[in-house]
Amino acid sequence: MNKEDYKKIADTLPLTPGVYRFIDAEGEILYIGKAKRLKQRISSYFSNRKDMRHKTRIMVRNSEYIEYTLVETEQDALLLEASLIKKHLPRYNIALKSDKPYPYICIKKERFPRVFITRNVIKDGSRYFGPYVSRKRIYALLELIKDLFKLRTCQLKLTEENIIAQKFKVCLEYHIKNCKAPCVGFETEEEYNEKIEQIANILKGNFSGVKRYLQGEMMRFAEELEFERAQEIKQQLKAFENYQGKSTVVNPLIRDVDVFSIKVDEGIANINYMKVANGAIINTYTLELEQNLNEDSKDVLFFGVETLREKFQSLAEEIIVPFEIPCIWDGVKITVPKIGDKKKLLDLSQKNISYFVLQKKKKETTKHNKQTAMERILEQMKKDLHMDALPLHIECFDNSNLQGTNPVSSCVVFKNLKPAKRDYRHFHVKTVVGPDDYASMEEVVYRRYKRLLDKHQPLPQLIIIDGGKGQLNSAIKSLKALNIYKRVHIIGIAKRLEEIYFAEDPIPLLLSKRSYTLQVIQQARNEAHRFAIEFHRNIRSKKLLGTELTDIKGVGKKTAEKLLEHFGSVKKVKAASLEALTKIAGKSVATKIQEHYKNIDNQNTDSL
């Protein structure tokens, strides 16, 4: 995906929190990320920043399109990102792959409830708040609660009978004023529960009642002339508002539900599905259905719900929908929420489907424009090159050698005007001795299409030979030998004036440098040249190390690299003393190197 592709979808991206996914042409998720503002975050990938990591550039280049899911808060984005990464394990994500759950703050269901951090949500009537994505925040919040409301931390069983029987004694927490000792009756259950309700309000983000409570405490301390304590409460009153806002998506009481919404647009019904488990979204999917004239939205939604539950093998006992639908599942409850967290989940699903439809329309427009442009270029190429068919499949050949050494060739493949890199091939020239481009071209063209014919694979509509009339004629010999000369169209391109040579025409064609036909041919030729040069360079590197040093028993690739880095050349390694070699490779390897070259010298002397 490039900058031009992004510009075509940029106006469909919202400035809201969400989770985005980079996806390749085969539908595989390459990367999952979160954003406070989706449009700004995604645009950063296409800003040509110099500090962008190479890995990120590769990921963006390999992606075909972007999907995203909207949420209400940045915290929800982080939680959904974590769920999706754990499920899909994308190639370019390195974090959040742990299955460790996020922590909650629990108000335990017991007499004189304790307040503590836990990662396990248990259905025992206790109240859970969270999950929290920041350890710093959750510990700071717990510290604030501990400071504002003096609660017990012990696990004593404070039944009324035990307290009356005076089974317990005050502990250190009471003496340092961290607890008011309900265990010995110094604090009543009513007073303690009032504090618990204020704590619950803080954790829910309902601050008005807490403010009134704290303001009352502040006034009481002021009347009792405890001005320092009153000032502390005033500062705490301002501070705690920054700690916790209620998440609209994540609610530990919503254990396992399926959320569905529908939007009909131009005869297509789009049904959004969100899977919520343990209070967090763990999957999203949008189904597209054609709506018949005699079907209403209720029938279409029912069919979509049935299809998606079967597709994802959902066993959720509650289904949230925007309007009533028939229920054919035993033990399943259909809910049409009007208020509360479940209504916010439904609204979020509806919001996602609206953006999905908007993005789909933009993608279809872009695809249509691309398709139209591609067809126009292919038609022009067919006309310019006097072809019978559109050149949907193009293959281009090039040779590479250095003064006749290590001759290699490359074949690059273009499909629908795009490089099909998985189909690229390189060849070691086997039957040619010396710098003979004509014979090399004849060999590799024969080998390439002999293999395609043997495997019953389709032939290209257009073959491009990097070279003039001589290389073109050599390639034609191979096509005739294989009896496919009449089945393909073949041309050559000469580098000097970019002339286009045809099979049976001695006069080359000169196209305008602005011609799309010439630009496609040049792109294929340049790609073949790059691929051949890269392959030849790798061969030379291996030869440099392999024949001289790594052929010596006991000398590996890394040792050879160290020797060459230190001495500068194989010739200097050969002339080095035993002592110098020992410092780099060790005595055993140094001895083997000297023995190797000594044996070669002896063989050369004997041959004379």
Backbone torsions as a table, in degrees:
resi	resn	phi	psi	omega
1	MET	NA	131.0	-178.7
2	ASN	-114.4	-176.6	-175.2
3	LYS	-63.8	-36.7	-180.0
4	GLU	-65.3	-40.8	177.6
5	ASP	-61.5	-40.8	-179.3
6	TYR	-64.5	-41.6	-177.4
7	LYS	-58.5	-30.2	-177.5
8	LYS	-73.9	-19.8	179.3
9	ILE	-113.1	-2.2	-172.4
10	ALA	-59.4	-38.9	-176.1
11	ASP	-74.1	-7.5	176.2
12	THR	-91.9	-8.4	-176.7
13	LEU	-84.0	132.8	-178.8
14	PRO	-88.1	158.6	175.4
15	LEU	-95.2	55.0	-178.6
16	THR	-130.9	164.0	177.3
17	PRO	-65.0	150.5	178.1
18	GLY	179.8	-178.7	178.5
19	VAL	-122.2	129.9	-178.3
20	TYR	-114.7	155.2	-178.2
21	ARG	-135.0	123.0	172.0
22	PHE	-85.6	127.6	-173.4
23	ILE	-127.6	137.9	-178.7
24	ASP	-86.9	-178.2	-174.0
25	ALA	-64.4	-23.0	-179.0
26	GLU	-94.3	6.7	177.5
27	GLY	85.5	6.7	179.8
28	GLU	-83.2	135.0	178.6
29	ILE	-76.6	119.3	-179.5
30	LEU	-88.1	-37.4	-174.9
31	TYR	-154.3	141.9	175.8
32	ILE	-122.8	129.5	179.9
33	GLY	-139.3	165.3	178.8
34	LYS	-114.6	162.5	179.6
35	ALA	-155.2	142.8	172.3
36	LYS	-75.1	-36.7	174.4
37	ARG	-131.4	106.5	-171.8
38	LEU	-56.9	-46.4	-174.9
39	LYS	-61.9	-44.8	-179.5
40	GLN	-65.5	-41.4	-176.8
41	ARG	-68.4	-45.8	-178.6
42	ILE	-66.9	-36.9	179.7
43	SER	-63.1	-26.4	-178.6
44	SER	-64.8	-23.8	179.1
45	TYR	-73.4	-15.2	-175.6
46	PHE	-119.6	24.8	-175.3
47	SER	-97.9	4.4	-179.9
48	ASN	56.6	38.3	178.4
49	ARG	-69.4	137.3	-179.5
50	LYS	-71.8	-24.0	-177.6
51	ASP	-87.6	2.5	-179.4
52	MET	-70.3	133.6	-177.8
53	ARG	-66.8	149.4	-179.6
54	HIS	-60.6	-38.7	179.4
55	LYS	-59.2	-39.9	179.8
56	THR	-68.0	-40.2	178.8
57	ARG	-61.7	-41.7	179.2
58	ILE	-63.4	-43.4	-179.7
59	MET	-60.3	-45.8	-179.3
60	VAL	-63.7	-42.0	-178.3
61	ARG	-65.3	-34.4	-178.0
62	ASN	-82.5	-11.3	-178.1
63	SER	-81.3	148.4	-179.4
64	GLU	-103.5	-36.3	179.7
65	TYR	-158.3	172.2	-176.2
66	ILE	-124.0	133.2	171.0
67	GLU	-114.6	155.3	178.2
68	TYR	-149.5	156.7	177.4
69	THR	-125.6	129.7	-179.3
70	LEU	-85.9	145.5	173.4
71	VAL	-135.4	178.2	-174.8
72	GLU	-90.2	-36.8	-174.4
73	THR	-131.5	163.5	178.0
74	GLU	-63.7	-34.8	177.6
75	GLN	-62.6	-43.0	177.8
76	ASP	-61.6	-37.1	178.6
77	ALA	-62.3	-42.8	180.0
78	LEU	-65.4	-40.0	-179.6
79	LEU	-67.8	-43.0	178.6
80	LEU	-66.8	-39.9	176.5
81	GLU	-57.5	-45.3	-179.7
82	ALA	-61.9	-43.5	-179.7
83	SER	-62.8	-43.2	-177.7
84	LEU	-70.0	-38.4	179.1
85	ILE	-64.9	-41.3	178.5
86	LYS	-63.5	-32.0	-177.6
87	LYS	-80.4	-45.7	-171.2
88	HIS	-97.6	-21.1	-178.7
89	LEU	46.4	62.8	-176.7
90	PRO	-63.4	151.0	-174.6
91	ARG	-60.4	-36.8	-172.9
92	TYR	-97.9	3.2	173.9
93	ASN	-92.6	135.8	180.0
94	ILE	-117.9	-8.9	-176.7
95	ALA	-117.4	172.9	172.9
96	LEU	63.3	24.5	179.1
97	LYS	-92.2	0.8	179.4
98	SER	-78.3	145.9	178.0
99	ASP	-89.3	7.7	-178.4
100	LYS	-67.4	125.3	-176.8
101	PRO	-73.7	159.3	177.4
102	TYR	-76.6	153.5	-178.2
103	PRO	-81.0	153.8	174.7
104	TYR	-122.0	162.4	167.7
105	ILE	-102.6	125.6	-175.5
106	CYS	-108.8	133.1	167.1
107	ILE	-103.7	106.2	-170.5
108	LYS	-69.5	138.5	176.1
109	LYS	-80.5	100.0	-179.4
110	GLU	-166.8	169.6	175.6
111	ARG	-73.0	130.6	-171.6
112	PHE	55.7	70.1	-171.7
113	PRO	-59.6	142.5	171.4
114	ARG	-88.8	155.6	175.8
115	VAL	-122.6	121.6	-175.3
116	PHE	-153.3	171.8	179.6
117	ILE	-93.2	138.9	177.2
118	THR	-148.3	155.0	174.1
119	ARG	-106.8	-2.6	-178.3
120	ASN	-111.9	119.6	177.1
121	VAL	-94.8	114.6	-175.6
122	ILE	-114.1	135.0	178.8
123	LYS	-79.8	78.2	178.3
124	ASP	-125.3	15.7	-179.6
125	GLY	91.0	-7.9	177.4
126	SER	-69.5	159.5	178.3
127	ARG	-103.5	134.0	-178.5
128	TYR	-120.1	139.8	179.7
129	PHE	-128.9	133.9	-178.4
130	GLY	136.2	-149.6	-1.4
131	PRO	-74.1	160.3	179.9
132	TYR	-104.5	133.3	-177.4
133	VAL	-97.2	-6.4	-179.6
134	SER	-121.8	119.7	177.6
135	ARG	-62.9	-39.2	-178.6
136	LYS	-59.8	-42.6	-177.8
137	ARG	-67.9	-43.7	-174.7
138	ILE	-67.5	-37.9	179.2
139	TYR	-72.4	-35.7	177.8
140	ALA	-66.5	-40.0	179.0
141	LEU	-65.4	-41.7	179.2
142	LEU	-66.0	-36.3	177.6
143	GLU	-65.6	-39.2	177.9
144	LEU	-63.5	-44.8	179.4
145	ILE	-62.1	-42.0	179.4
146	LYS	-62.6	-35.9	-178.3
147	ASP	-76.9	-37.8	-177.6
148	LEU	-76.4	-41.5	-173.9
149	PHE	-123.7	115.5	-177.0
150	LYS	-76.7	102.7	-176.5
151	LEU	-112.3	159.1	176.3
152	ARG	-78.2	150.6	176.9
153	THR	-118.7	-6.9	-177.9
154	CYS	-76.6	165.7	179.8
155	GLN	-108.8	26.1	179.6
156	LEU	-67.4	148.3	179.0
157	LYS	-87.5	95.2	-171.6
158	LEU	-89.0	65.1	173.6
159	THR	-76.7	159.5	-180.0
160	GLU	-61.0	-37.3	-179.8
161	GLU	-64.8	-43.6	-179.3
162	ASN	-64.7	-37.5	-179.2
163	ILE	-70.5	-42.9	179.6
164	ILE	-64.0	-36.4	179.9
165	ALA	-76.6	-2.5	178.4
166	GLN	55.1	48.7	-179.6
167	LYS	-77.3	-13.4	-174.8
168	PHE	-119.7	161.5	175.0
169	LYS	-124.5	154.9	178.9
170	VAL	-64.4	148.8	-178.4
171	CYS	-113.2	-174.1	-178.1
172	LEU	-60.3	-34.0	-178.6
173	GLU	-59.4	-35.5	177.0
174	TYR	-68.6	-43.5	-176.9
175	HIS	-66.6	-29.8	178.3
176	ILE	-96.1	14.0	172.1
177	LYS	65.2	34.9	173.5
178	ASN	-100.6	-6.0	-179.0
179	CYS	-151.3	146.0	-178.5
180	LYS	-97.9	14.2	172.4
181	ALA	58.2	59.9	172.8
182	PRO	-65.7	-16.2	-178.1
183	CYS	-65.6	-23.5	179.8
184	VAL	-115.6	12.2	175.8
185	GLY	85.9	12.2	178.3
186	PHE	-74.2	-15.6	177.8
187	GLU	-135.8	132.7	-177.5
188	THR	-79.9	161.1	178.4
189	GLU	-64.6	-35.7	179.0
190	GLU	-63.6	-45.6	178.4
191	GLU	-63.3	-41.2	-178.2
192	TYR	-66.2	-44.4	-178.7
193	ASN	-66.4	-29.2	176.0
194	GLU	-63.8	-39.8	176.7
195	LYS	-65.9	-39.4	179.6
196	ILE	-61.1	-40.2	179.4
197	GLU	-65.2	-37.2	177.5
198	GLN	-67.5	-36.6	176.8
199	ILE	-64.1	-43.7	179.0
200	ALA	-60.9	-39.0	177.9
201	ASN	-64.0	-39.3	177.1
202	ILE	-61.6	-46.1	-176.7
203	LEU	-68.1	-28.1	176.4
204	LYS	-80.2	-17.7	-175.7
205	GLY	89.4	9.5	176.6
206	ASN	-89.2	94.5	-168.4
207	PHE	-90.2	-17.5	-171.9
208	SER	-62.4	-45.5	179.9
209	GLY	-66.8	-37.5	179.6
210	VAL	-65.7	-41.5	179.9
211	LYS	-60.0	-44.5	179.5
212	ARG	-61.8	-40.9	179.4
213	TYR	-63.4	-48.1	-178.4
214	LEU	-67.6	-36.7	177.2
215	GLN	-63.5	-38.3	176.9
216	GLY	-63.6	-43.2	177.8
217	GLU	-63.4	-40.3	179.7
218	MET	-61.7	-43.2	179.4
219	MET	-66.3	-37.3	179.9
220	ARG	-64.0	-44.5	178.6
221	PHE	-65.0	-34.7	179.9
222	ALA	-67.4	-41.3	178.4
223	GLU	-65.0	-30.2	178.5
224	GLU	-87.7	9.9	177.4
225	LEU	64.0	22.6	174.6
226	GLU	-95.7	70.9	-172.0
227	PHE	-67.3	-33.4	179.9
228	GLU	-64.9	-43.0	179.0
229	ARG	-66.3	-38.1	177.8
230	ALA	-63.4	-39.4	178.6
231	GLN	-67.1	-37.0	177.9
232	GLU	-61.1	-45.0	-179.8
233	ILE	-64.9	-36.2	178.3
234	LYS	-62.0	-42.8	179.0
235	GLN	-68.8	-39.7	178.8
236	GLN	-66.4	-33.5	178.9
237	LEU	-61.1	-38.0	178.7
238	LYS	-76.3	-32.7	-172.7
239	ALA	-76.5	-40.5	-168.8
240	PHE	-70.3	-18.6	179.6
241	GLU	-63.8	-21.0	-177.5
242	ASN	-86.3	-3.9	-170.6
243	TYR	-87.1	-48.8	-168.9
244	GLN	-142.0	122.5	168.8
245	GLY	-110.8	146.5	-176.5
246	LYS	-71.4	133.4	178.4
247	SER	-81.4	132.7	-177.9
248	THR	-81.0	-22.1	-177.7
249	VAL	-95.0	-43.2	-170.8
250	VAL	-94.3	118.9	178.8
251	ASN	-146.2	114.0	-175.4
252	PRO	-61.9	-15.7	178.7
253	LEU	-77.2	-22.0	176.3
254	ILE	-85.7	94.1	-168.0
255	ARG	-81.3	-51.8	-173.6
256	ASP	-155.5	98.9	-178.5
257	VAL	-135.9	156.3	171.2
258	ASP	-109.5	131.0	-179.1
259	VAL	-114.3	128.7	-179.3
260	PHE	-128.8	140.3	171.4
261	SER	-139.6	161.7	-174.7
262	ILE	-136.6	144.2	173.5
263	LYS	-142.1	122.9	-179.7
264	VAL	-98.5	129.1	-178.1
265	ASP	-142.5	116.3	176.6
266	GLU	52.9	46.6	176.0
267	GLY	80.9	-0.5	178.4
268	ILE	-110.0	125.6	176.4
269	ALA	-94.8	120.5	178.7
270	ASN	-103.9	119.8	-177.5
271	ILE	-113.9	118.9	179.5
272	ASN	-94.8	135.3	179.3
273	TYR	-121.0	129.0	174.3
274	MET	-124.7	127.8	177.5
275	LYS	-98.5	122.0	179.5
276	VAL	-115.1	123.5	179.0
277	ALA	-134.3	132.1	-179.0
278	ASN	52.3	37.2	172.9
279	GLY	83.7	6.1	-178.2
280	ALA	-134.5	146.7	176.1
281	ILE	-72.2	126.6	-179.5
282	ILE	-118.0	-8.8	178.5
283	ASN	-160.5	146.2	174.1
284	THR	-137.6	148.6	-179.7
285	TYR	-160.5	146.0	177.6
286	THR	-123.5	125.7	-179.2
287	LEU	-104.1	136.9	178.2
288	GLU	-110.9	129.2	-179.5
289	LEU	-131.5	143.9	173.2
290	GLU	-81.3	131.1	-177.6
291	GLN	-99.1	122.9	176.6
292	ASN	-75.2	161.8	-175.7
293	LEU	-64.6	-31.9	-175.6
294	ASN	-92.9	9.2	-179.8
295	GLU	-107.1	135.8	175.5
296	ASP	-98.4	173.6	-174.9
297	SER	-62.7	-30.8	-179.7
298	LYS	-64.2	-43.5	179.6
299	ASP	-66.4	-41.4	-178.4
300	VAL	-66.2	-43.4	179.8
301	LEU	-64.1	-41.1	178.1
302	PHE	-59.5	-46.0	178.6
303	PHE	-61.8	-41.1	179.6
304	GLY	-64.6	-42.8	178.5
305	VAL	-61.4	-45.9	-179.9
306	GLU	-62.4	-43.0	-178.7
307	THR	-65.3	-46.0	-175.2
308	LEU	-72.0	-37.6	177.1
309	ARG	-63.5	-37.3	177.6
310	GLU	-71.1	-40.9	-178.5
311	LYS	-61.2	-43.9	-177.4
312	PHE	-97.6	6.7	176.5
313	GLN	52.4	46.4	-177.5
314	SER	-78.6	135.7	175.9
315	LEU	-116.3	18.9	-178.8
316	ALA	-58.9	139.9	-176.6
317	GLU	-91.8	2.3	177.7
318	GLU	-139.2	135.2	177.7
319	ILE	-120.3	125.0	178.4
320	ILE	-101.5	123.6	-177.9
321	VAL	-136.3	162.2	-178.5
322	PRO	-77.7	-19.5	177.0
323	PHE	-152.0	165.4	-174.3
324	GLU	-65.0	137.5	172.8
325	ILE	-132.9	158.9	178.2
326	PRO	-61.9	148.0	178.1
327	CYS	-113.6	115.1	-178.6
328	ILE	-111.9	6.7	-176.0
329	TRP	-105.0	124.8	-179.2
330	ASP	-65.1	134.2	176.1
331	GLY	73.8	13.1	-179.0
332	VAL	-107.6	136.2	-178.9
333	LYS	-105.4	130.4	175.6
334	ILE	-95.5	123.9	-177.6
335	THR	-119.6	131.0	172.8
336	VAL	-115.9	88.4	-172.7
337	PRO	-72.4	147.3	176.8
338	LYS	-111.0	-30.0	179.4
339	ILE	-142.5	172.3	172.0
340	GLY	88.3	-173.3	-175.5
341	ASP	-62.9	-35.6	-179.6
342	LYS	-68.1	-35.1	175.9
343	LYS	-67.1	-36.2	178.8
344	LYS	-68.5	-34.5	174.7
345	LEU	-63.8	-42.4	178.5
346	LEU	-64.0	-42.2	178.0
347	ASP	-62.5	-38.6	180.0
348	LEU	-66.3	-40.6	176.5
349	SER	-62.0	-42.2	179.3
350	GLN	-65.5	-37.4	178.5
351	LYS	-64.9	-41.6	178.7
352	ASN	-63.8	-39.2	-177.4
353	ILE	-70.8	-31.8	177.4
354	SER	-65.3	-43.5	178.0
355	TYR	-70.2	-31.8	177.2
356	PHE	-62.0	-45.0	-180.0
357	VAL	-64.7	-41.8	179.1
358	LEU	-62.1	-45.6	-179.2
359	GLN	-67.5	-36.7	179.8
360	LYS	-63.3	-42.2	178.8
361	LYS	-63.2	-41.1	179.6
362	LYS	-66.2	-40.7	-179.7
363	LYS	-65.0	-40.0	179.7
364	GLU	-65.8	-39.4	177.5
365	THR	-63.3	-45.3	179.5
366	THR	-63.0	-43.8	-179.9
367	LYS	-62.3	-41.6	179.4
368	HIS	-63.1	-43.2	179.2
369	ASN	-63.4	-41.8	178.4
370	LYS	-64.4	-43.6	-178.7
371	GLN	-62.4	-42.5	179.9
372	THR	-63.4	-44.0	179.3
373	ALA	-63.8	-42.2	179.8
374	MET	-63.8	-44.1	-179.7
375	GLU	-63.6	-37.0	179.5
376	ARG	-64.8	-42.0	179.4
377	ILE	-67.3	-42.6	179.9
378	LEU	-63.5	-39.8	177.6
379	GLU	-64.2	-38.9	178.6
380	GLN	-66.4	-40.8	178.0
381	MET	-63.2	-42.5	178.9
382	LYS	-58.9	-41.0	-179.4
383	LYS	-71.2	-47.4	-176.3
384	ASP	-64.6	-36.5	-174.2
385	LEU	-98.0	8.1	176.1
386	HIS	56.2	48.5	-178.1
387	MET	-96.5	157.5	176.8
388	ASP	-89.0	-22.0	-177.6
389	ALA	-134.0	161.2	176.8
390	LEU	-67.9	138.1	-179.6
391	PRO	-80.4	68.2	179.5
392	LEU	-70.0	-30.2	-178.0
393	HIS	-123.2	114.6	-177.1
394	ILE	-120.3	138.0	174.1
395	GLU	-129.2	140.3	-176.0
396	CYS	-130.7	137.5	-176.8
397	PHE	-116.5	146.3	174.4
398	ASP	-148.7	150.1	177.1
399	ASN	-107.6	156.2	175.7
400	SER	-148.5	132.1	172.8
401	ASN	-156.9	164.5	177.9
402	LEU	-120.9	101.0	-177.9
403	GLN	52.4	40.0	176.3
404	GLY	84.5	-4.6	-178.0
405	THR	-90.0	146.1	176.5
406	ASN	48.8	53.9	-178.8
407	PRO	-67.2	132.3	178.3
408	VAL	-136.9	164.2	175.9
409	SER	-138.2	160.6	178.6
410	SER	-131.8	152.8	173.7
411	CYS	-132.7	119.0	176.9
412	VAL	-109.6	152.1	-172.5
413	VAL	-123.9	132.5	174.5
414	PHE	-119.0	130.4	175.7
415	LYS	-124.6	126.7	-175.0
416	ASN	54.5	39.4	176.7
417	LEU	70.7	8.7	179.0
418	LYS	-115.5	143.0	177.6
419	PRO	-61.6	128.7	174.7
420	ALA	-103.3	81.8	-168.2
421	LYS	-66.1	-24.0	177.8
422	ARG	-67.5	-20.9	-178.8
423	ASP	-96.6	-0.3	178.3
424	TYR	-62.0	147.2	176.3
425	ARG	-138.7	145.6	170.9
426	HIS	-122.6	156.9	-172.4
427	PHE	-133.0	136.4	164.0
428	HIS	-84.7	123.9	178.1
429	VAL	-73.4	124.0	-169.9
430	LYS	-104.7	-32.7	-169.8
431	THR	-104.3	0.7	-174.4
432	VAL	-109.3	134.3	176.7
433	VAL	-112.4	128.0	179.0
434	GLY	87.0	178.0	-176.6
435	PRO	-80.7	83.1	-179.9
436	ASP	-123.1	90.9	-177.6
437	ASP	-63.4	-35.8	-177.3
438	TYR	-65.0	-48.6	-179.3
439	ALA	-67.1	-37.3	178.7
440	SER	-62.5	-43.8	180.0
441	MET	-64.3	-40.7	179.6
442	GLU	-61.8	-41.3	-178.7
443	GLU	-65.7	-50.6	-172.6
444	VAL	-71.1	-34.6	177.0
445	VAL	-64.3	-42.3	177.8
446	TYR	-61.5	-47.7	-178.4
447	ARG	-62.9	-41.0	-178.6
448	ARG	-60.8	-51.5	-172.4
449	TYR	-84.8	-19.8	170.0
450	LYS	-64.0	-40.8	179.6
451	ARG	-68.9	-41.5	178.7
452	LEU	-62.0	-41.5	179.5
453	LEU	-66.8	-41.3	179.7
454	ASP	-62.6	-34.5	-178.4
455	LYS	-93.5	5.0	179.1
456	HIS	56.7	38.9	177.2
457	GLN	-95.3	153.0	-175.7
458	PRO	-67.7	145.9	176.2
459	LEU	-87.0	155.0	178.3
460	PRO	-73.2	156.9	173.0
461	GLN	-78.7	-28.1	-177.3
462	LEU	-135.1	131.2	174.6
463	ILE	-114.8	129.4	179.7
464	ILE	-113.3	129.1	178.3
465	ILE	-108.8	124.3	178.0
466	ASP	-77.9	99.1	-178.6
467	GLY	152.8	174.1	-177.3
468	GLY	-87.5	-149.9	-173.6
469	LYS	-63.0	-36.3	-177.8
470	GLY	-62.7	-51.0	178.4
471	GLN	-63.0	-36.9	-179.9
472	LEU	-63.2	-44.9	-179.9
473	ASN	-64.4	-34.9	177.5
474	SER	-64.0	-41.7	178.8
475	ALA	-66.1	-37.8	-179.6
476	ILE	-63.5	-35.5	176.9
477	LYS	-56.4	-44.0	-179.3
478	SER	-67.1	-39.8	179.4
479	LEU	-64.6	-38.6	178.5
480	LYS	-69.1	-38.1	178.5
481	ALA	-62.4	-29.0	-179.8
482	LEU	-94.0	-0.9	-179.6
483	ASN	61.3	36.6	177.0
484	ILE	-123.1	11.4	-176.2
485	TYR	-59.0	-38.7	-178.2
486	LYS	-82.3	-8.4	-176.5
487	ARG	-93.7	-11.7	-178.6
488	VAL	-130.7	163.3	176.4
489	HIS	-110.9	129.2	-174.9
490	ILE	-128.1	138.8	177.6
491	ILE	-137.8	163.5	172.9
492	GLY	-123.0	150.8	176.4
493	ILE	-126.4	121.5	179.6
494	ALA	-90.6	140.8	-171.1
495	LYS	-72.8	-33.2	-167.7
496	ARG	-61.6	-55.1	-179.1
497	LEU	-115.4	8.6	-177.8
498	GLU	58.0	42.0	177.1
499	GLU	-76.7	145.0	177.0
500	ILE	-103.1	119.9	179.6
501	TYR	-102.0	139.4	177.5
502	PHE	-107.9	164.7	-171.1
503	ALA	-60.9	-49.4	-172.7
504	GLU	-120.2	35.1	-179.3
505	ASP	-133.8	115.8	-178.0
506	PRO	-73.3	-16.7	-177.1
507	ILE	-96.3	120.4	-179.2
508	PRO	-74.9	161.7	177.6
509	LEU	-100.8	132.4	175.7
510	LEU	-110.1	114.3	179.5
511	LEU	-97.6	154.5	175.9
512	SER	-62.1	143.6	-179.6
513	LYS	-66.8	-14.8	175.9
514	ARG	-90.6	-3.3	-177.6
515	SER	-66.9	131.6	176.3
516	TYR	-63.3	-34.4	179.0
517	THR	-60.5	-48.5	179.5
518	LEU	-64.3	-38.6	-178.8
519	GLN	-64.0	-39.4	178.0
520	VAL	-66.4	-43.7	179.7
521	ILE	-62.8	-43.1	178.8
522	GLN	-63.6	-40.4	179.1
523	GLN	-61.7	-44.0	179.0
524	ALA	-65.4	-43.4	-179.9
525	ARG	-62.3	-44.5	-179.8
526	ASN	-65.5	-37.1	179.2
527	GLU	-68.4	-40.4	177.4
528	ALA	-64.3	-40.1	179.3
529	HIS	-64.7	-44.6	179.1
530	ARG	-61.4	-44.8	-177.7
531	PHE	-64.9	-40.1	179.3
532	ALA	-68.0	-44.6	-179.6
533	ILE	-62.6	-42.2	-180.0
534	GLU	-62.7	-42.4	179.2
535	PHE	-66.2	-42.7	-179.9
536	HIS	-64.2	-38.6	179.4
537	ARG	-64.6	-40.7	178.1
538	ASN	-64.3	-39.3	178.7
539	ILE	-62.9	-44.6	-179.2
540	ARG	-63.3	-39.2	179.9
541	SER	-63.5	-44.1	179.8
542	LYS	-65.5	-38.2	178.5
543	LYS	-63.7	-41.3	-178.3
544	LEU	-58.7	-42.8	-179.4
545	LEU	-84.1	-40.3	-169.2
546	GLY	-70.4	-50.9	-171.8
547	THR	-73.1	-27.9	-174.0
548	GLU	-95.1	-42.9	-171.4
549	LEU	-115.5	-49.2	-174.5
550	THR	-72.9	-10.0	172.9
551	ASP	-76.1	-14.6	178.3
552	ILE	-76.7	128.5	-179.1
553	LYS	-61.0	127.6	-179.8
554	GLY	97.0	-10.1	179.5
555	VAL	-103.5	111.9	177.8
556	GLY	-92.3	-179.2	-177.4
557	LYS	-62.3	-44.7	-178.0
558	LYS	-66.1	-40.2	178.2
559	THR	-63.9	-41.4	178.6
560	ALA	-61.9	-41.7	178.9
561	GLU	-63.4	-41.1	178.0
562	LYS	-62.3	-43.7	-179.7
563	LEU	-63.6	-44.1	-179.9
564	LEU	-68.0	-37.0	178.6
565	GLU	-64.9	-36.9	-177.1
566	HIS	-79.8	-46.2	-173.6
567	PHE	-92.2	-23.2	175.3
568	GLY	96.7	-25.6	180.0
569	SER	-161.8	162.8	177.7
570	VAL	-65.8	-35.6	-179.8
571	LYS	-60.1	-40.8	-179.8
572	LYS	-73.9	-30.4	174.8
573	VAL	-64.0	-42.6	179.8
574	LYS	-61.7	-37.7	-176.5
575	ALA	-85.9	-7.3	-175.2
576	ALA	-70.1	153.2	178.9
577	SER	-77.6	163.5	178.4
578	LEU	-60.8	-39.0	-179.1
579	GLU	-64.2	-43.8	-179.8
580	ALA	-66.2	-40.8	178.8
581	LEU	-67.0	-36.5	-179.2
582	THR	-62.4	-36.6	-179.4
583	LYS	-63.1	-31.1	-176.8
584	ILE	-94.2	-44.3	-170.6
585	ALA	-114.6	-4.9	-176.2
586	GLY	91.0	156.7	-172.8
587	LYS	-64.9	-40.6	-176.7
588	SER	-62.7	-48.9	-179.3
589	VAL	-67.6	-40.3	179.9
590	ALA	-59.6	-40.9	179.1
591	THR	-64.5	-41.2	179.7
592	LYS	-65.0	-37.7	179.1
593	ILE	-63.7	-46.2	-178.3
594	GLN	-66.7	-37.8	178.3
595	GLU	-65.4	-38.5	179.6
596	HIS	-60.0	-50.4	-177.8
597	TYR	-71.6	-29.5	176.9
598	LYS	-65.9	-41.0	178.0
599	ASN	-64.1	-40.2	178.7
600	ILE	-63.6	-42.2	178.7
601	ASP	-63.0	-39.7	179.5
602	ASN	-65.1	-38.5	179.3
603	GLN	-66.2	-40.9	179.0
604	ASN	-64.3	-38.0	179.9
605	THR	-66.8	-41.1	-179.8
606	ASP	-64.6	-35.2	-178.0
607	SER	-69.9	-23.7	177.2
608	LEU	-76.9	NA	NA
